[in-house]
Amino acid sequence: MNPEAEKVTTEEFKITGDAVVAKIKELVREGNIRRIMIKNEEGRVLIEIPLTIGVVSAVLLPVWAAIGAIAALVANLTIAVERREYDSKRQESDEPPIS
């Protein structure tokens, strides 16, 4: 029996280079982010950041520096965000209930 089923959705934000770090920090604070990808105007992935539960912002300091460097070089970016969504419905199994 699986108490929670995980569903992953993707959302994209078009943003200018100077606002990208602030937007990513905002997204990380939300906590249900699985992965962040930053793409250029042609759709090519420039950096992919996998996130896990409990990521501390101090651990991300080198990542913020890399994002800032990319943002300084590119005027328009797309941030693709994979979010975790949990289905709280319990999935039924073929086993009879335990009494």
Residue frames as a rotation matrix with the C-alpha (Angstrom) as fourth column:
MET 1
0.589 0.808 0.000 0.00
0.808 -0.589 0.000 0.00
0.000 0.000 -1.000 0.00
ASN 2
-0.524 -0.744 0.414 1.42
0.756 -0.630 -0.176 3.39
0.392 0.221 0.893 -0.98
PRO 3
-0.048 0.586 -0.809 0.21
0.857 -0.392 -0.335 6.11
-0.513 -0.709 -0.483 1.45
GLU 4
0.427 0.163 -0.890 1.15
-0.179 -0.949 -0.259 8.99
-0.887 0.269 -0.376 -0.83
ALA 5
0.361 -0.295 0.885 1.72
0.892 0.388 -0.235 9.00
-0.274 0.874 0.402 -4.56
GLU 6
-0.203 -0.539 -0.817 4.13
0.195 -0.840 0.506 11.62
-0.960 -0.057 0.275 -5.87
LYS 7
0.606 0.374 0.702 3.18
0.778 -0.095 -0.621 13.61
-0.166 0.923 -0.348 -8.96
VAL 8
-0.398 -0.805 -0.440 5.67
0.558 -0.593 0.580 15.91
-0.728 -0.015 0.685 -10.69
THR 9
0.739 0.595 0.315 4.54
0.635 -0.462 -0.619 19.01
-0.223 0.658 -0.719 -12.58
THR 10
-0.435 -0.888 0.148 6.62
0.880 -0.384 0.280 21.49
-0.192 0.252 0.948 -14.56
GLU 11
0.768 0.584 -0.263 6.14
0.539 -0.811 -0.227 25.24
-0.346 0.032 -0.938 -14.60
GLU 12
-0.186 -0.854 0.486 8.11
0.970 -0.238 -0.046 27.82
0.155 0.463 0.872 -16.60
PHE 13
0.645 0.273 -0.714 8.81
0.441 -0.896 0.056 31.49
-0.624 -0.351 -0.698 -15.89
LYS 14
0.275 -0.548 0.790 10.22
0.775 -0.360 -0.519 33.96
0.569 0.755 0.326 -18.42
ILE 15
0.830 -0.066 -0.553 12.43
0.414 -0.592 0.691 36.41
-0.373 -0.803 -0.465 -16.57
THR 16
0.758 -0.625 0.189 15.20
-0.297 -0.588 -0.753 38.95
0.581 0.515 -0.630 -17.17
GLY 17
0.137 -0.832 -0.538 18.74
0.404 0.543 -0.736 38.14
0.905 -0.116 0.410 -16.10
ASP 18
-0.606 -0.462 0.647 18.86
-0.298 -0.622 -0.724 40.69
0.737 -0.632 0.239 -13.27
ALA 19
0.022 0.719 0.694 15.86
-0.987 -0.096 0.130 39.16
0.160 -0.688 0.708 -11.44
VAL 20
0.247 0.125 -0.961 16.75
-0.358 0.933 0.029 35.47
0.901 0.337 0.275 -11.81
VAL 21
-0.725 -0.579 -0.373 18.56
0.121 0.426 -0.897 34.96
0.678 -0.695 -0.239 -8.47
ALA 22
-0.763 0.500 0.410 15.74
-0.629 -0.427 -0.650 36.57
-0.150 -0.754 0.640 -6.47
LYS 23
0.208 0.892 -0.401 13.13
-0.935 0.302 0.187 34.45
0.288 0.336 0.897 -8.26
ILE 24
0.010 -0.272 -0.962 15.05
-0.097 0.957 -0.272 31.21
0.995 0.096 -0.017 -7.68
LYS 25
-0.941 -0.334 0.049 15.54
-0.059 0.019 -0.998 32.02
0.332 -0.942 -0.038 -3.98
GLU 26
-0.373 0.893 0.252 11.78
-0.917 -0.313 -0.247 32.63
-0.142 -0.323 0.936 -3.73
LEU 27
0.354 0.504 -0.788 11.05
-0.684 0.714 0.149 29.28
0.638 0.486 0.597 -5.39
VAL 28
-0.433 -0.602 -0.671 13.47
0.059 0.724 -0.688 27.38
0.899 -0.337 -0.278 -3.13
ARG 29
-0.893 0.126 0.432 11.79
-0.449 -0.310 -0.838 28.85
0.029 -0.942 0.334 -0.04
GLU 30
0.071 0.983 -0.171 8.48
-0.952 0.118 0.284 27.33
0.299 0.143 0.943 -1.18
GLY 31
-0.309 -0.363 0.879 9.96
-0.798 0.602 -0.031 23.92
-0.518 -0.711 -0.475 -0.45
ASN 32
0.431 0.517 0.740 8.17
-0.076 0.838 -0.541 21.67
-0.899 0.177 0.400 -2.93
ILE 33
0.600 -0.311 -0.737 10.71
-0.799 -0.277 -0.534 22.15
-0.038 0.909 -0.415 -5.72
ARG 34
0.815 -0.296 0.498 12.39
0.222 0.954 0.203 19.04
-0.535 -0.055 0.843 -7.07
ARG 35
-0.181 -0.871 0.456 14.58
0.886 0.056 0.460 20.57
-0.426 0.487 0.762 -9.80
ILE 36
0.628 0.270 -0.730 15.27
-0.032 -0.928 -0.371 23.97
-0.777 0.257 -0.574 -11.35
MET 37
-0.047 -0.618 0.785 16.57
0.939 0.241 0.246 24.42
-0.341 0.749 0.569 -14.90
ILE 38
0.235 0.045 -0.971 17.68
-0.115 -0.991 -0.074 27.73
-0.965 0.129 -0.227 -16.36
LYS 39
0.146 -0.076 0.986 17.36
0.898 0.429 -0.100 27.98
-0.415 0.900 0.131 -20.14
ASN 40
-0.776 -0.413 -0.476 18.49
0.148 -0.854 0.499 30.61
-0.613 0.317 0.724 -22.62
GLU 41
-0.195 0.737 -0.647 16.26
-0.715 -0.558 -0.421 32.25
-0.671 0.381 0.636 -25.26
GLU 42
-0.352 0.001 -0.936 16.77
-0.834 0.453 0.314 29.28
0.424 0.892 -0.158 -27.62
GLY 43
0.707 0.703 0.073 15.61
-0.641 0.594 0.486 26.81
0.298 -0.391 0.871 -24.96
ARG 44
0.139 -0.757 -0.638 19.05
0.086 0.651 -0.754 25.34
0.987 0.050 0.156 -24.29
VAL 45
0.930 0.177 -0.322 19.60
0.307 0.103 0.946 24.36
0.201 -0.979 0.042 -20.64
LEU 46
0.318 -0.832 0.455 22.41
-0.392 -0.553 -0.735 26.45
0.863 0.055 -0.502 -19.16
ILE 47
-0.808 -0.511 0.294 22.31
-0.483 0.287 -0.827 25.01
0.338 -0.810 -0.478 -15.64
GLU 48
0.236 0.839 -0.490 20.25
-0.144 0.529 0.836 22.33
0.961 -0.127 0.245 -13.91
ILE 49
-0.642 -0.400 0.654 19.93
-0.648 -0.171 -0.742 22.38
0.409 -0.900 -0.149 -10.13
PRO 50
-0.058 0.616 -0.786 18.54
0.280 0.766 0.579 19.26
0.958 -0.187 -0.217 -8.42
LEU 51
-0.386 0.002 0.923 17.06
-0.768 -0.554 -0.320 20.07
0.510 -0.833 0.215 -5.01
THR 52
-0.431 0.244 -0.868 16.33
0.435 0.900 0.037 17.76
0.790 -0.362 -0.494 -2.13
ILE 53
0.712 0.700 0.061 14.23
0.221 -0.305 0.927 18.19
0.667 -0.646 -0.371 0.97
GLY 54
0.820 -0.342 -0.460 16.14
0.456 -0.096 0.885 20.09
-0.346 -0.935 0.077 3.61
VAL 55
0.086 -0.800 0.593 18.51
0.858 -0.243 -0.453 21.98
0.507 0.548 0.666 1.32
VAL 56
0.402 -0.065 -0.913 20.09
0.667 -0.662 0.341 24.74
-0.627 -0.746 -0.223 3.38
SER 57
0.993 0.059 0.100 20.79
0.112 -0.698 -0.707 28.02
0.028 0.714 -0.700 1.61
ALA 58
0.421 -0.907 -0.007 24.41
-0.661 -0.312 0.683 27.98
-0.621 -0.283 -0.731 2.84
VAL 59
-0.066 -0.391 0.918 24.92
0.328 0.860 0.390 24.82
-0.942 0.327 0.071 0.78
LEU 60
0.543 0.423 0.725 23.60
0.803 -0.008 -0.597 26.68
-0.247 0.906 -0.344 -2.26
LEU 61
0.502 -0.361 -0.786 26.09
-0.067 -0.922 0.381 29.59
-0.862 -0.139 -0.487 -2.07
PRO 62
-0.642 -0.764 0.065 28.24
0.008 0.078 0.997 28.29
-0.766 0.641 -0.044 -4.97
VAL 63
-0.324 0.624 0.711 25.05
0.929 0.351 0.116 27.71
-0.177 0.699 -0.693 -6.97
TRP 64
0.684 0.563 -0.463 23.89
0.499 -0.825 -0.265 31.32
-0.532 -0.050 -0.846 -6.36
ALA 65
-0.028 -0.789 -0.613 27.29
-0.244 -0.589 0.770 32.53
-0.969 0.172 -0.176 -7.65
ALA 66
-0.797 -0.256 0.546 26.97
0.387 0.479 0.788 30.42
-0.463 0.840 -0.283 -10.81
ILE 67
0.133 0.929 0.345 23.42
0.975 -0.060 -0.213 31.64
-0.177 0.365 -0.914 -11.42
GLY 68
0.588 0.030 -0.808 24.53
0.162 -0.983 0.081 35.24
-0.792 -0.179 -0.583 -10.94
ALA 69
-0.492 -0.844 -0.215 27.32
-0.152 -0.160 0.975 34.77
-0.857 0.512 -0.049 -13.50
ILE 70
-0.617 0.355 0.702 24.91
0.767 0.471 0.436 33.28
-0.176 0.808 -0.563 -16.03
ALA 71
0.446 0.874 -0.191 22.37
0.824 -0.485 -0.294 36.04
-0.349 -0.027 -0.937 -15.41
ALA 72
0.187 -0.464 -0.866 25.05
-0.057 -0.885 0.462 38.69
-0.981 -0.037 -0.192 -16.06
LEU 73
-0.796 -0.605 0.034 25.73
-0.049 0.121 0.991 37.19
-0.604 0.787 -0.126 -19.49
VAL 74
-0.722 0.610 0.326 22.17
0.633 0.391 0.668 36.52
0.280 0.689 -0.668 -20.69
ALA 75
-0.871 0.401 0.284 19.41
-0.420 -0.907 -0.008 39.13
0.254 -0.126 0.959 -20.93
ASN 76
0.125 0.986 0.107 16.32
-0.979 0.105 0.174 36.89
0.161 -0.126 0.979 -21.05
LEU 77
-0.902 -0.427 -0.059 16.04
-0.399 0.878 -0.265 33.52
0.165 -0.215 -0.963 -19.36
THR 78
0.264 0.935 -0.235 13.43
-0.589 0.350 0.729 30.86
0.764 -0.054 0.643 -18.77
ILE 79
-0.697 -0.373 0.612 13.28
-0.716 0.413 -0.564 29.15
-0.042 -0.831 -0.555 -15.40
ALA 80
0.062 0.675 -0.735 11.74
-0.426 0.684 0.592 25.66
0.902 0.277 0.331 -15.62
VAL 81
-0.530 -0.151 0.834 10.64
-0.848 0.072 -0.526 24.32
0.019 -0.986 -0.166 -12.23
GLU 82
-0.293 0.436 -0.851 9.69
0.011 0.892 0.453 20.73
0.956 0.124 -0.266 -11.43
ARG 83
-0.333 0.288 0.898 7.38
-0.911 -0.345 -0.227 20.62
0.245 -0.893 0.377 -8.42
ARG 84
-0.923 0.116 -0.366 6.41
0.208 0.952 -0.223 17.70
0.323 -0.282 -0.904 -6.23
GLU 85
-0.238 0.902 0.360 2.74
-0.916 -0.332 0.226 17.28
0.323 -0.276 0.905 -5.62
TYR 86
-0.990 -0.112 0.086 1.56
-0.139 0.893 -0.428 14.54
-0.029 -0.436 -0.900 -3.33
ASP 87
-0.176 0.953 -0.247 -1.74
-0.463 0.141 0.875 12.75
0.869 0.268 0.416 -3.82
SER 88
-0.637 -0.095 0.765 -3.07
-0.771 0.090 -0.631 12.09
-0.008 -0.991 -0.131 -0.35
LYS 89
0.539 0.832 -0.132 -5.51
-0.837 0.547 0.026 9.44
0.094 0.096 0.991 -1.60
ARG 90
-0.232 -0.587 0.776 -4.45
-0.598 0.715 0.362 6.01
-0.767 -0.380 -0.517 -0.51
GLN 91
-0.248 0.088 -0.965 -4.02
-0.885 0.385 0.263 3.54
0.395 0.919 -0.017 -3.29
GLU 92
0.602 0.580 0.549 -5.92
-0.741 0.663 0.112 0.32
-0.299 -0.474 0.828 -2.74
SER 93
-0.615 -0.770 -0.169 -4.04
-0.786 0.582 0.208 -2.96
-0.062 0.260 -0.964 -2.74
ASP 94
-0.044 0.574 -0.818 -5.24
-0.521 0.685 0.508 -6.44
0.852 0.449 0.269 -3.52
GLU 95
-0.809 -0.311 -0.498 -4.51
0.224 0.620 -0.752 -7.58
0.543 -0.720 -0.432 0.04
PRO 96
0.301 0.937 -0.175 -7.46
0.539 -0.016 0.842 -7.93
0.787 -0.348 -0.510 2.43
PRO 97
0.229 -0.176 0.957 -7.53
-0.584 -0.812 -0.010 -5.50
0.779 -0.557 -0.289 5.39
ILE 98
-0.632 -0.507 -0.586 -5.84
0.228 0.602 -0.766 -6.65
0.741 -0.618 -0.265 8.58
SER 99
0.381 0.833 0.401 -8.25
-0.262 -0.319 0.911 -7.04
0.887 -0.452 0.096 11.49
